[in-house]
Amino acid sequence: MKKMNQDINQSNNKIELDQNIKNMNASIVRFDQPFEMIASLVDLLTQSFVVHTIYIIDNSPIKEPRFQLLPIQYITNDRNIGFGRAHNIAIKKSIDCNIKYHVIVNPDISFDSRILSKIVNFMEMNKTVGALMPKVFYPNGSLQYICKLLPTPIDLLAKRFLPKNWANRRLNRFQLKDSGYNNTMNIPYLSGCFMVLQTDALKHVGLFDERFFLYPEDIDLSRRIHEHYETMFYPEVSVIHSHEQGSYNNLKLFAIHSINMIRYFNKWGWINDKKRKQINQQVLEQIYFINHNKL
C-alpha cells in the first residue's frame, strides 16, 4: 500500500487546481455492480471542476432505484445491450450538447478528482489529441500494462496457448513494456477502462462500433481515432483499476471475448493488415527514440 501511494502521488503531485469551465461529461455502464461502488465513483466525478453531467447507463437485469437520488442522469435498458452501445447513448448526448470532452469510466475505477482538470488542461494545450488514457495501477500498487500495439491474432493467442518463454517475449512487445510507462506516448490501443475522448474527434471517426458487444470496442475506437489524431498515454496522472480479466476465469465471457475478436479481425484483417503493421512500426520507433534519448 505504501508503494502504491508513493507511485500515485508521484504521478499526481503536479496537478493544478485552476477552475475550468465544465466542458466534460462522464459515463459509467453498470452491469450488476453494487450501488456503493458506483456511488463512490460518482462522488469523485462530482468533485471535479470540469465535469458537467454524469450518466449511468444500467444494463443490469435488476435496476437500482437509489441511483435516482444521485446528481446524475440514470438511463436504464431493458436488457444488456453491451459496453460500447451503452456508452454511445451518453456520448451522443455530449455531442448534441456541444460538450468538448467525454470520459469513459469503468465502475471499478478510483482516482484523485483533480486529475480531470489536469487532463483537460493538457488536451486544451494539445489540440491534436483525440483520446487519452492515464497511468493505471492495480489496487496493490503494481502497474497495469495496458498501452498496447494493435493486436495480431498471435498476440491474443500467445498468453493462453503458447509456451511461456515465447509467449512472454511476445507479450512484452505487445504491451510495450520496454517503454517504461513513464513517458507521454502516442499509442494506437488505449484501454477503455478510463478513456477521455475529444467529441470533435468522435464526430469525425464515429462512436463505438456497436457490432462489438464487449472487449474489442476500445481497440477499434482507439485505432480509428489514432489514424487521424493522437491517442495519448499520459502518465502525469493515474487511476486505480480493480481489473479482474473476467474472460480468463469465466467460460461465458471467454466465448463472448472470442466471438467479438473474430468480428474485430474480420473487420480489419487477420494476416493481411498493412495499416496495422505500419502503425505498430511507428510506435516501436517512437519507443526506441525515447529510450535512446535516455542514454
Backbone hydrogen bonds, N-H to C=O, Kabsch-Sander energy under -0.5 kcal/mol:
donor,donor_aa,acceptor,acceptor_aa,energy
5,N,1,M,-2.4
6,Q,2,K,-2.2
7,D,3,K,-2.7
8,I,4,M,-2.6
9,N,5,N,-2.5
10,Q,6,Q,-2.1
11,S,7,D,-1.5
12,N,8,I,-1.3
13,N,9,N,-1.4
15,I,12,N,-1.7
23,N,21,I,-1.7
24,M,50,V,-1.7
25,N,101,Y,-2.2
26,A,53,T,-2.4
27,S,103,V,-2.1
28,I,55,Y,-2.4
30,R,28,I,-0.6
30,R,57,I,-2.5
38,I,34,P,-1.5
39,A,35,F,-2.9
40,S,36,E,-1.9
41,L,37,M,-1.4
42,V,38,I,-2.7
43,D,39,A,-2.0
44,L,40,S,-1.6
45,L,41,L,-2.2
46,T,42,V,-2.5
47,Q,43,D,-1.0
48,S,45,L,-1.2
52,H,24,M,-3.6
55,Y,26,A,-2.9
56,I,73,Q,-2.5
57,I,28,I,-2.6
57,I,55,Y,-0.5
58,D,56,I,-0.7
58,D,75,I,-3.3
59,N,30,R,-2.9
59,N,57,I,-0.7
63,K,61,P,-0.6
67,F,64,E,-1.7
68,Q,65,P,-1.5
69,L,66,R,-1.7
70,L,67,F,-1.5
72,I,70,L,-2.4
73,Q,54,I,-2.8
74,Y,72,I,-0.6
75,I,56,I,-3.1
75,I,73,Q,-0.6
77,N,58,D,-2.3
81,I,79,R,-1.0
83,F,213,F,-1.9
86,A,82,G,-1.5
87,H,83,F,-2.3
88,N,84,G,-2.2
89,I,85,R,-0.9
89,I,86,A,-0.8
90,A,86,A,-0.9
91,I,87,H,-2.6
92,K,88,N,-2.5
93,K,89,I,-1.0
94,S,90,A,-2.0
95,I,91,I,-2.4
96,D,92,K,-2.6
97,C,93,K,-1.8
98,N,95,I,-1.6
99,I,94,S,-2.8
101,Y,23,N,-2.1
102,H,197,L,-2.5
103,V,25,N,-2.7
104,I,102,H,-0.5
104,I,195,M,-3.0
105,V,27,S,-2.2
105,V,103,V,-0.5
106,N,193,C,-2.6
109,I,106,N,-1.1
110,S,240,I,-2.1
112,D,238,S,-0.5
115,I,112,D,-2.1
116,L,113,S,-0.8
117,S,114,R,-0.6
118,K,114,R,-1.4
119,I,115,I,-2.5
120,V,116,L,-2.5
121,N,117,S,-2.5
122,F,118,K,-2.1
123,M,119,I,-2.6
124,E,120,V,-2.6
125,M,121,N,-1.5
126,N,122,F,-0.8
129,V,126,N,-1.9
130,G,128,T,-0.7
130,G,230,E,-2.6
131,A,230,E,-1.4
132,L,196,V,-2.0
133,M,232,M,-2.6
135,K,234,Y,-0.7
135,K,237,V,-2.3
137,F,239,V,-2.4
138,Y,142,S,-3.2
141,G,138,Y,-2.1
144,Q,136,V,-2.8
145,Y,143,L,-0.5
146,I,144,Q,-1.5
148,K,146,I,-0.6
148,K,189,Y,-1.6
149,L,174,F,-2.0
156,L,152,T,-1.3
157,L,153,P,-1.4
158,A,154,I,-2.3
159,K,155,D,-0.6
161,F,157,L,-2.7
162,L,157,L,-0.5
162,L,158,A,-1.8
167,A,163,P,-3.1
168,N,164,K,-2.8
169,R,165,N,-1.7
170,R,166,W,-2.1
171,L,167,A,-2.9
172,N,168,N,-2.7
173,R,169,R,-1.6
174,F,170,R,-2.4
175,Q,171,L,-2.9
176,L,173,R,-1.3
177,K,172,N,-2.2
179,S,176,L,-1.6
180,G,177,K,-1.4
182,N,179,S,-0.6
185,M,233,F,-1.6
187,I,185,M,-0.9
187,I,231,T,-2.6
189,Y,148,K,-1.0
194,F,191,S,-0.7
195,M,104,I,-1.8
196,V,132,L,-2.8
197,L,102,H,-3.1
197,L,195,M,-0.5
198,Q,130,G,-2.6
199,T,100,K,-2.5
199,T,197,L,-0.6
201,A,198,Q,-0.6
202,L,198,Q,-1.5
203,K,199,T,-2.1
204,H,200,D,-1.2
205,V,201,A,-2.6
206,G,202,L,-2.5
210,E,208,F,-0.7
212,F,209,D,-1.7
213,F,211,R,-0.7
218,D,215,Y,-0.8
220,D,216,P,-2.5
221,L,217,E,-2.1
222,S,218,D,-2.4
223,R,219,I,-2.5
224,R,220,D,-2.2
225,I,221,L,-2.5
226,H,222,S,-3.0
227,E,223,R,-1.5
228,H,225,I,-1.9
229,Y,225,I,-2.8
230,E,128,T,-3.1
232,M,131,A,-2.5
232,M,230,E,-0.6
233,F,185,M,-3.1
234,Y,133,M,-3.0
234,Y,232,M,-0.6
237,V,234,Y,-1.1
239,V,135,K,-2.1
240,I,110,S,-3.0
241,H,137,F,-3.1
242,S,108,D,-2.2
243,H,241,H,-2.0
248,Y,245,Q,-1.9
249,N,246,G,-1.4
250,N,246,G,-1.3
254,F,250,N,-2.5
255,A,251,L,-2.2
256,I,252,K,-2.2
257,H,253,L,-2.9
258,S,254,F,-2.6
259,I,255,A,-2.6
260,N,256,I,-2.2
261,M,257,H,-2.1
262,I,258,S,-2.0
263,R,259,I,-1.7
264,Y,260,N,-2.0
265,F,261,M,-2.6
266,N,262,I,-2.2
267,K,263,R,-1.6
268,W,264,Y,-2.3
269,G,265,F,-2.5
273,D,271,I,-1.7
277,K,273,D,-1.7
278,Q,274,K,-2.1
279,I,275,K,-2.6
280,N,276,R,-2.8
281,Q,277,K,-2.0
282,Q,278,Q,-1.9
283,V,279,I,-1.9
284,L,280,N,-2.4
285,E,281,Q,-2.1
286,Q,282,Q,-1.9
287,I,283,V,-2.2
288,Y,284,L,-2.2
289,F,285,E,-2.3
290,I,286,Q,-2.2
291,N,287,I,-2.8
292,H,288,Y,-2.7
293,N,289,F,-1.9
294,K,290,I,-0.6
294,K,291,N,-0.8
295,L,291,N,-0.7
295,L,292,H,-0.8
